[in-house]
Amino acid sequence: MYTINELETFIAIVENKGVVSAASALNISPATVSHRLSKLERILGTVLVFRDSRNVRPSAEGEEFYQRVGDILAALYDAEFAIGARDNAISGRLRVTLPPWIFSIYILPNLVTFEQQYPDVILDFLVTDQFVNVVDDAQDVAIRVGTLANSGLLARKIVNNKRILCASPHYLAQHPPIIDVQALTEHRFVALPWQKQLKLLHNDGSVFALNTKTRFTISNSDNMTQALRAGHGIGIKSEIAIKRCIETRELVEVLPNVLASPEAPVWFLRPQNSLATRKAEAFFEFVKQAFSYC
């Protein structure tokens, strides 16, 4: 049977992308690292790592084993800590996916605080506005905005939020006045690829589906904000994403309370079958604090 040392060595090989670098990280010899890996592969009856003269990469089986074993070891370390058998350091790799505007506005400016408090935690950020399947793409946690699908993920609300229509004063000064939702049909929009139709409310409460005339679509929410500030059109944005732009009047709200479904809370998610770890909980508390001034 394999030992925890052999599992830890395999994790180190994958995360350090090599036998020599893993040996350095573990403070053991490269020969010992190679021996432990060979023993683990022999016991499991499969190749975990492909090696050539230039690099080391996990096989499909090795990648699957890495994802599952990493969570199990982290939970084991937490259990040891709980009974006083391990020091209180929180360590390990945490994979996080989140939208660009959350990373740039709320996470990155405060990240040094987390790094100082948890210097042994390695954060892998997958920053994208595209939908990421947390399980299939091997993410430990996700931060998402809006209504959640019934995905089987465990969700905790971080902060309330709503979406609004907005544009720059320069754009609005150069185009016809917007007195109602019908007037929006004469205006250009800057949108994310999935924002080509908006559900809006008439004054009588009826829903109006607007197929937006997009000046251009853009796949990054931060770049979209920049385009709106530059006067390229009207857009739909999370209110807390453009809070400072509203305060400085680089952007102004257009037709307040006109979106049919404006609520868009920010959520912290993790797979339902994943093991809760102290590093994930530490990051959750950090994220809550980062949003505490919204």
C-alpha positions in Angstrom: 0.0 0.0 0.0 1.2 3.5 -0.7 2.0 6.0 2.1 1.1 9.7 2.7 4.7 10.5 1.8 4.3 9.0 -1.6 1.0 10.9 -2.2 2.6 14.2 -1.0 5.5 13.5 -3.4 3.2 13.0 -6.3 1.3 16.2 -5.5 4.7 18.1 -5.4 5.7 16.7 -8.8 2.6 17.9 -10.4 2.5 21.3 -8.7 6.2 22.0 -9.2 6.2 20.5 -12.8 9.2 18.3 -12.3 11.1 15.8 -10.2 14.0 18.0 -9.4 11.9 21.0 -8.5 9.6 18.7 -6.4 12.7 17.4 -4.6 13.8 20.9 -3.8 10.3 21.8 -2.5 10.2 18.7 -0.3 13.9 19.0 0.7 14.7 15.5 -0.4 16.8 14.0 -3.2 15.5 13.7 -6.8 16.3 9.9 -6.5 13.9 9.7 -3.6 11.2 11.5 -5.5 11.6 9.2 -8.5 11.5 6.1 -6.3 8.3 7.3 -4.5 6.6 8.0 -7.8 7.6 4.7 -9.4 6.3 2.8 -6.3 3.0 4.7 -6.4 2.5 4.0 -10.1 3.3 0.3 -9.5 0.8 0.0 -6.7 -1.9 1.8 -8.7 -1.1 -0.1 -11.9 -1.2 3.0 -14.0 1.1 5.8 -15.4 0.5 9.0 -13.4 3.1 11.2 -15.0 4.6 11.4 -18.4 8.3 12.4 -18.4 10.6 13.5 -21.1 13.9 15.4 -21.3 12.1 18.8 -21.1 9.0 18.5 -18.8 6.7 16.5 -16.7 3.0 16.4 -17.1 0.3 14.2 -15.5 -1.5 11.6 -17.6 -5.3 11.7 -17.7 -5.4 9.3 -14.8 -2.7 11.3 -13.0 -4.7 14.5 -13.3 -7.8 12.8 -11.9 -5.8 11.3 -9.1 -4.2 14.7 -8.4 -7.5 16.5 -8.1 -9.0 14.0 -5.7 -5.9 13.3 -3.6 -5.2 17.0 -3.1 -8.6 17.5 -1.5 -8.2 14.4 0.7 -4.8 15.4 2.0 -6.0 18.9 2.7 -8.9 17.5 4.7 -6.5 15.1 6.5 -4.2 18.0 7.5 -7.3 19.9 8.8 -8.3 16.9 10.9 -4.8 16.7 12.3 -4.9 20.3 13.2 -8.3 19.9 14.9 -6.9 17.4 17.4 -3.7 19.4 17.9 -1.5 17.0 15.8 -0.4 19.7 13.3 0.6 23.3 13.6 -2.0 26.0 12.7 -0.5 26.9 9.3 -3.0 26.8 6.5 -1.3 25.7 3.3 -1.8 24.1 -0.1 -3.2 25.1 -3.5 -6.6 26.7 -4.0 -8.1 27.0 -7.5 -10.6 29.9 -7.8 -12.6 31.0 -10.8 -14.3 34.4 -10.9 -15.3 37.3 -13.2 -12.7 39.9 -14.2 -14.4 42.8 -12.5 -14.6 41.1 -9.1 -10.9 40.2 -9.4 -9.7 43.6 -10.4 -12.0 45.7 -8.1 -12.4 43.6 -4.9 -9.8 40.8 -4.8 -6.6 42.1 -6.2 -6.5 45.4 -4.3 -6.8 43.4 -1.0 -4.9 40.3 -1.9 -1.7 41.3 0.0 -3.7 41.0 3.2 -4.5 37.3 2.4 -1.0 36.6 1.3 0.4 38.0 4.6 -2.0 36.0 6.7 -1.7 32.8 4.7 1.8 32.8 3.1 1.7 29.0 2.5 -1.5 29.1 0.4 -1.0 29.1 -3.4 -3.9 30.7 -5.3 -4.6 29.7 -8.9 -7.1 32.2 -10.4 -9.1 31.4 -13.5 -10.4 34.9 -14.3 -13.1 34.9 -16.9 -16.6 36.1 -17.7 -17.3 32.8 -19.4 -19.2 30.0 -17.6 -16.8 27.6 -16.0 -17.9 24.1 -15.0 -16.4 24.0 -11.5 -16.3 20.2 -11.4 -15.2 19.4 -14.9 -12.6 22.3 -14.9 -11.2 21.2 -11.5 -11.9 24.4 -9.6 -12.0 24.3 -5.8 -14.3 27.3 -5.5 -16.1 29.8 -7.7 -17.4 33.4 -7.3 -20.5 34.0 -9.4 -23.0 36.8 -10.0 -26.7 36.5 -10.5 -29.4 33.9 -10.3 -27.9 30.4 -9.7 -28.9 27.4 -11.8 -29.7 24.2 -9.9 -26.1 22.9 -10.4 -25.6 20.9 -7.2 -23.0 23.4 -6.0 -23.0 24.5 -2.4 -23.6 28.3 -2.4 -23.2 31.0 0.2 -24.2 34.6 -0.6 -21.4 37.1 -0.2 -23.2 40.4 -0.9 -26.4 41.6 -2.5 -26.1 43.4 -5.8 -28.3 44.5 -8.7 -27.7 45.3 -12.4 -28.4 48.7 -13.9 -28.4 50.4 -17.3 -25.6 53.0 -17.6 -23.7 55.2 -20.0 -21.2 58.0 -20.0 -22.4 61.6 -19.8 -20.6 62.2 -23.1 -22.5 59.5 -24.9 -25.8 60.7 -23.6 -25.1 64.3 -24.6 -24.4 63.2 -28.1 -27.6 61.2 -28.6 -31.4 61.6 -28.4 -32.8 61.8 -24.8 -34.0 58.6 -23.2 -37.4 59.1 -21.8 -38.7 55.5 -21.8 -37.7 52.0 -22.7 -39.0 52.4 -26.2 -36.4 55.2 -26.8 -33.7 52.6 -26.2 -34.4 51.1 -29.6 -32.7 54.2 -31.1 -29.5 53.7 -29.1 -26.4 51.6 -29.4 -25.2 49.2 -26.8 -21.9 47.8 -25.6 -22.5 44.2 -24.4 -21.1 41.0 -23.3 -21.9 38.3 -25.9 -24.9 37.0 -24.0 -26.5 40.4 -23.4 -28.0 40.8 -26.8 -31.6 40.8 -25.5 -32.7 42.7 -22.4 -36.0 42.3 -20.5 -37.2 45.7 -19.5 -40.3 47.1 -17.8 -42.8 49.6 -19.3 -44.3 52.2 -16.9 -47.4 50.0 -16.6 -45.3 47.0 -15.5 -45.5 45.0 -18.7 -42.3 43.4 -19.9 -40.6 44.7 -23.0 -37.9 42.5 -24.8 -35.3 44.7 -26.3 -33.0 43.2 -29.0 -30.0 45.5 -28.5 -28.2 47.2 -31.4 -24.7 46.5 -30.3 -21.9 48.8 -31.4 -19.7 45.8 -30.5 -19.7 42.9 -28.1 -16.8 42.2 -25.8 -16.0 39.2 -23.8 -14.4 40.9 -20.8 -16.4 42.8 -18.2 -13.6 45.1 -17.3 -13.0 46.1 -20.9 -16.7 46.6 -21.3 -16.7 49.1 -18.5 -13.8 50.9 -20.2 -15.8 51.0 -23.4 -18.8 52.5 -21.6 -16.6 55.2 -20.0 -15.2 56.0 -23.4 -18.7 56.8 -24.7 -19.3 53.8 -27.0 -22.8 53.1 -25.9 -25.2 52.0 -23.2 -24.5 48.8 -21.2 -25.9 46.7 -18.4 -23.5 46.4 -15.4 -23.5 45.2 -11.8 -24.0 48.3 -9.6 -21.1 47.3 -7.4 -18.9 46.9 -10.4 -19.2 50.6 -11.4 -19.7 52.1 -8.0 -16.7 54.4 -8.3 -17.6 55.4 -11.9 -21.0 56.4 -10.7 -19.6 58.4 -7.8 -17.2 60.3 -10.1 -19.9 60.6 -12.8 -17.8 58.8 -15.4 -21.0 56.8 -15.8 -24.6 57.6 -15.0 -27.6 55.4 -14.6 -30.1 55.3 -17.4 -33.8 54.7 -16.7 -33.5 53.5 -13.0 -35.5 50.5 -12.0 -36.3 49.5 -15.6 -34.7 46.0 -15.7 -37.3 43.3 -15.3 -34.9 41.1 -13.2 -32.2 43.4 -11.7 -31.2 41.3 -8.7 -27.7 39.8 -9.1 -26.2 38.7 -5.8 -22.6 37.6 -5.5 -22.1 34.0 -4.5 -19.3 31.8 -3.2 -19.6 28.3 -4.6 -17.9 24.9 -4.2 -18.7 21.4 -5.4 -21.2 19.6 -3.2 -19.1 16.4 -3.0 -15.9 18.3 -2.2 -14.3 18.3 1.2 -14.5 21.5 3.1 -10.9 22.7 3.8 -9.5 25.4 6.0 -7.9 27.2 3.0 -11.3 27.4 1.3 -12.9 28.7 4.4 -10.1 31.2 4.9 -10.6 32.5 1.4 -14.3 32.7 1.9 -13.8 35.0 4.9 -11.3 37.1 3.0 -13.8 37.5 0.1 -16.6 38.5 2.5 -14.3 41.1 4.0 -13.2 42.4 0.6 -16.9 43.1 -0.2 -17.8 44.4 3.2 -17.7 48.1 2.0 -20.1 47.7 -0.9 
